[in-house]
């Protein structure tokens, strides 16, 4: 499937039926960016929940408002947050701590490990 773009994010559905969302390099993610990304996920999924890989390895910052948006339920059955640095892990921990949904979310520094988790999770 061809990627869908909205502002600072790009989303596509890969051959394993896993959504992959990538943020633009050095993006500062604000609530409006987060809303656009969640809307893309929900529109692409329609009524089918799908696993989601979020590549945040090159982002600069995620605002408090954006973290609140990411804590809401969407059509992602589970979310793997992929980062590369200790700063990414701190940001991911904020998102994970705010997660009030029953959907599993985990932080990874390895794309292969994140994909394996998404493909073996019961909701995959």
Buried (B, 14 or more C-beta within 10 A) or exposed (E): EEEBBBBBBBBBBEEEEBBBBBBBEEBBBBBBBBBBBBEBBBEBBEEEBBBBBBBBBBBEEBBEBBBEBBBEEBBBBBBBBBBEEEEBBEBBEBBBEBBEEEBBBBBBBEBEEBBEBBEEBEEB
